Amino acid sequence: MKIIIPMAGRGTRLRPHTLTVPKPLIPVAGKPIIQRLVEDLADAYGKKIEEIAFIVGDFGPEVERELMGIAHSLGAKGKLYRQEKALGVGHAIYCAWESLNGPCMIAFADTLFKANFKFDTNEEGFIWVQRVKDPSSFGVVKLDEQGYVTEFAEKPATFISDLAIVGIYYFREGENLRKALHHIISNEIREKNEFQLTTALEILKNEGVRFRTGEIEEWLDCGNKEAILHSNERMLEFHRNNGLVSPSAVIENSVIVQPCFVGDHAVIRNAVIGPYVSVGHHSVVENTVITNSIIQNKSQIKNAVLDYSMVGNSSRYIGSRDELNLGDYSNFSKR
């Protein structure tokens, strides 16, 4: 089995946090989004993952090393492909055409989920969905009485179905998807001026490939600050019994209102944190109250009352009551 992750977008809605790292490497409940995603997919599959392929932009060697490390931590070979131009999700996946063979899972890098995720790998294809109130913002599927997909539509203006595609797919034969993507790209078949994955799926369906659906219990988007903080809250709830406070963390004269994550060698001194707070590795929080927030690695917070806030890596904040959105390597003192 291969896992293919398109993640070449710049994540502009999450700036300043994506100025130095891509969105999928922002931590949620102490782990990068993309690490949680591939770990959950590998756990759901239950067998060996041979390869994890990442389709990236120009993120630099440090990011690429981190992605390779995530693949190797699961015992998988890591591969990198570049999408030079933003020509749509279908084009991004086709950039990894060498990996599109045999059983493949494709997952969008800003998707986290809670689901009973077991599935029959003998089926030709699986597409995971969730019912939504407004399907006009999503790709959707329509099903027959046996539960197989009869129609795909990308952000339909008129109602077709309320089953939104969440961005996780299984293909028993990745070669079929590769051929369909090659067809739409070589023939310039675009929708909304981009090469869409749903166009390729429609071609496969018309050629006789049958797709089942699996329904997600909870779908966590990570597209902007509000969604990231909500995903952090839900992931902390899901894993609240898994020892989220590192044994190497220093907790002095402080209260931790669970669920919270406290990373390796973090220092919490004369503080109250939680609920729903993640404090990264080697960060220091002193004389401070924090709720519903993410503090990334190697940062320092003093004399503050923070709620609904995000602080990037290697940043320093000394201040007062705020809703804070501070990027990496920032230094702010409020007198």
C-alpha positions in Angstrom: 0.0 0.0 0.0 1.1 3.5 -0.8 -0.1 6.7 0.8 -0.1 9.8 -1.5 -0.4 13.3 0.1 -0.9 16.4 -2.0 0.3 19.4 0.0 1.9 21.9 -2.4 -0.4 24.8 -1.3 1.0 27.8 0.5 -1.7 27.9 3.2 -2.2 31.7 2.9 -5.3 31.7 5.1 -3.0 30.6 8.0 -0.4 33.4 7.8 1.7 34.3 9.6 2.1 30.7 10.7 2.8 29.4 7.2 5.5 31.9 6.3 8.2 29.6 7.5 6.5 26.1 7.5 3.8 24.6 5.3 0.3 24.3 6.9 0.5 20.4 7.3 3.5 20.7 9.6 1.6 23.0 12.1 1.1 20.9 15.3 -2.3 19.9 16.6 -2.3 18.4 20.1 1.4 18.1 19.9 1.9 16.5 16.5 2.1 18.0 13.0 -1.2 17.7 11.2 0.3 15.5 8.5 1.9 13.1 11.0 -1.5 12.6 12.7 -3.0 12.0 9.3 -0.6 9.3 8.0 -0.5 7.6 11.4 -4.3 7.3 11.4 -4.4 6.0 7.8 -1.7 3.5 8.6 -3.5 2.3 11.7 -6.7 2.0 9.7 -5.1 -0.1 7.0 -3.5 -2.4 9.6 -0.8 -3.8 7.2 2.5 -2.5 6.1 2.7 0.9 4.3 5.4 0.5 1.7 5.7 4.1 0.6 4.4 7.6 1.5 4.7 10.1 -1.3 4.4 13.9 -0.6 3.6 16.3 -3.4 5.2 19.6 -2.2 5.9 23.1 -3.3 9.2 24.9 -2.8 9.3 24.4 1.0 13.1 23.9 1.4 15.3 21.1 2.6 14.4 21.3 6.3 10.7 20.6 5.6 11.6 17.8 3.2 13.8 16.1 5.9 10.9 16.3 8.4 8.5 14.7 5.9 11.0 11.9 5.2 11.3 11.4 8.9 7.6 11.0 9.3 7.5 8.4 6.5 10.5 6.5 8.1 8.9 6.5 11.5 6.1 4.3 10.0 8.6 2.0 8.4 7.8 3.3 4.9 9.9 4.7 2.1 9.4 8.4 1.7 9.2 10.1 -1.8 9.0 13.7 -2.7 7.3 15.1 -5.9 7.0 18.8 -6.8 4.0 20.6 -8.2 5.6 23.7 -9.9 2.3 25.4 -10.8 -1.1 25.4 -8.9 -3.2 23.7 -11.6 -5.6 21.8 -9.3 -5.8 18.7 -7.1 -5.9 16.4 -10.1 -2.7 17.9 -11.5 -1.0 17.7 -8.0 -1.8 14.0 -7.7 -0.6 13.3 -11.3 2.8 14.8 -10.3 3.2 11.6 -8.3 2.4 9.4 -11.3 5.4 7.1 -10.6 3.8 6.1 -7.3 0.3 5.6 -8.8 0.4 1.8 -9.1 -1.0 -1.0 -7.0 -3.1 -0.2 -3.9 -3.0 3.5 -3.1 -4.6 5.8 -0.6 -4.8 9.5 -1.3 -5.4 12.0 1.5 -5.5 15.8 1.5 -2.9 17.1 4.0 -5.3 19.4 5.9 -7.8 16.7 6.8 -8.1 15.1 10.2 -10.9 12.7 11.2 -12.6 10.5 13.7 -14.0 7.4 12.1 -14.4 3.6 12.2 -12.0 3.4 9.3 -11.8 -0.3 8.5 -12.6 -1.1 4.8 -12.6 -3.9 2.3 -9.4 -3.6 0.3 -10.9 -6.0 -2.3 -13.3 -3.2 -3.4 -12.1 -1.3 -6.5 -12.3 2.0 -4.7 -13.4 3.7 -1.5 -14.3 7.4 -1.0 -14.9 8.8 2.5 -17.7 11.2 2.9 -19.7 13.2 5.5 -23.2 14.7 5.3 -23.1 18.5 5.2 -25.7 21.2 5.4 -24.4 23.2 2.4 -22.9 20.9 -0.3 -22.3 23.7 -2.8 -18.9 24.3 -1.2 -17.7 20.7 -1.7 -17.2 17.9 -4.1 -20.2 15.5 -3.6 -21.3 12.0 -4.6 -24.6 10.4 -5.4 -25.2 6.7 -4.6 -27.4 3.9 -5.9 -29.4 1.5 -3.8 -26.4 -0.8 -3.3 -24.3 2.1 -2.0 -22.1 2.5 -5.0 -21.3 5.9 -6.4 -23.4 6.9 -9.5 -22.3 10.5 -9.9 -19.6 13.0 -8.9 -20.0 16.7 -8.8 -17.6 19.5 -7.9 -19.2 22.3 -5.8 -22.7 21.9 -7.5 -24.8 25.0 -7.9 -28.0 22.9 -7.7 -28.6 20.1 -5.2 -27.3 16.7 -6.2 -26.4 15.2 -2.8 -25.4 16.2 0.7 -22.6 13.6 0.9 -19.4 15.7 0.8 -16.1 14.1 -0.2 -13.7 14.7 2.8 -10.5 14.2 0.8 -9.6 10.5 1.6 -9.6 7.9 -1.1 -8.6 4.3 -1.7 -7.8 2.8 -5.2 -7.1 -0.9 -5.5 -5.3 -0.2 -8.8 -3.6 3.1 -8.8 -2.7 2.7 -12.5 -6.3 3.3 -13.4 -6.3 6.7 -11.7 -3.0 7.6 -13.4 -4.5 6.9 -16.8 -7.6 9.0 -16.1 -5.5 11.9 -14.8 -3.2 11.7 -17.8 -6.3 11.8 -20.1 -7.8 15.0 -18.6 -4.4 16.8 -18.4 -3.3 15.9 -22.0 -6.7 16.8 -23.3 -6.9 20.1 -21.3 -10.2 19.0 -19.6 -10.5 21.6 -16.8 -13.3 22.6 -14.4 -13.2 26.1 -12.9 -9.9 26.4 -14.8 -8.2 23.5 -12.9 -7.7 19.8 -13.3 -10.1 18.2 -10.8 -9.8 14.8 -9.2 -13.6 14.4 -9.5 -13.3 14.6 -13.3 -10.9 11.7 -13.3 -13.2 9.8 -10.9 -16.1 10.3 -13.2 -14.1 8.9 -16.1 -13.2 5.8 -14.0 -16.9 5.3 -13.0 -17.9 5.5 -16.7 -15.3 2.9 -17.5 -16.9 0.5 -15.0 -14.8 1.1 -11.8 -17.1 0.8 -8.8 -16.6 3.0 -5.8 -18.0 2.4 -2.3 -18.3 5.1 0.4 -17.3 5.2 4.0 -18.8 7.8 6.3 -16.6 9.9 8.6 -17.9 10.3 12.2 -16.2 13.7 12.6 -14.3 15.6 10.0 -11.8 18.2 11.1 -10.7 20.7 8.6 -7.4 22.6 9.3 -7.7 25.4 6.7 -7.5 28.5 9.0 -6.8 29.6 12.5 -10.3 28.9 13.8 -10.3 25.5 12.3 -6.9 24.7 13.6 -7.8 25.6 17.2 -11.1 23.6 16.9 -9.1 20.6 15.6 -6.6 21.0 18.5 -9.5 20.9 20.9 -11.1 17.8 19.4 -7.8 15.9 19.1 -7.0 16.7 22.8 -10.4 15.2 23.7 -9.8 12.1 21.5 -6.4 11.5 23.1 -7.0 12.8 26.6 -6.2 9.4 28.2 -2.9 8.9 26.2 -0.5 10.7 28.5 -0.3 14.1 26.8 2.0 15.7 29.4 5.6 14.7 28.8 7.5 13.2 31.8 10.4 15.6 31.0 8.2 18.7 31.3 8.8 20.9 34.4 5.5 21.9 36.1 6.0 24.3 39.0 3.3 25.9 41.2 0.9 25.5 38.3 -2.5 24.1 37.4 -3.1 22.1 34.2 -6.8 21.9 33.3 -7.1 18.8 31.1 -7.1 18.0 28.3 -3.8 19.6 27.4 -0.6 18.7 25.7 2.8 19.7 27.2 5.8 18.8 25.2 9.3 17.5 26.1 11.3 19.8 28.3 8.6 22.5 28.4 8.4 24.6 31.5 5.1 25.7 33.1 5.8 27.9 36.1 3.3 29.9 38.2 0.7 29.4 35.5 -2.7 28.0 34.7 -3.1 26.3 31.3 -6.2 24.7 29.8 -8.5 23.4 28.9 -7.5 22.8 25.2 -4.0 24.1 25.3 -1.0 22.6 23.5 2.5 23.8 24.7 5.3 22.7 22.4 8.7 21.1 23.1 11.2 23.4 25.0 8.6 26.2 25.4 8.4 28.2 28.6 5.1 29.6 30.1 5.5 31.7 33.2 3.1 33.9 35.3 0.4 33.3 32.7 -3.1 32.0 32.1 -3.8 30.3 28.8 -7.0 28.6 27.4 -8.0 27.2 24.0 -4.6 27.9 22.4 -1.5 26.5 20.6 2.0 27.5 21.7 4.6 25.9 19.3 8.1 24.8 20.0 10.9 26.8 21.7 8.7 29.8 22.5 8.4 31.9 25.7 5.2 33.4 27.2 5.3 35.6 30.3 2.9 37.8 32.2 0.0 37.1 29.9 -3.7 36.0 29.8 -4.3 34.4 26.5 -7.4 32.8 25.0 -8.0 31.5 21.4 -4.5 32.2 20.4 -1.7 30.7 18.3 2.0 31.4 18.9 4.6 30.1 16.4 8.0 28.5 16.9 10.9 30.3 18.6 8.8 33.3 19.6 8.7 35.5 22.7 5.7 37.3 24.1 5.5 39.4 27.3 2.2 41.1 27.6 -1.4 41.2 29.0 -4.8 39.9 28.1 -5.1 39.2 24.4 -6.3 37.1 21.6 -2.9 36.5 19.9 -1.8 35.3 16.5 2.0 35.4 16.5 4.1 33.8 13.8 7.5 32.1 14.0 10.5 33.9 15.3 8.5 36.9 16.6 9.4 39.0 19.6 6.7 41.1 21.2 6.6 42.9 24.6 3.6 44.7 25.8 4.4 47.3 28.5 
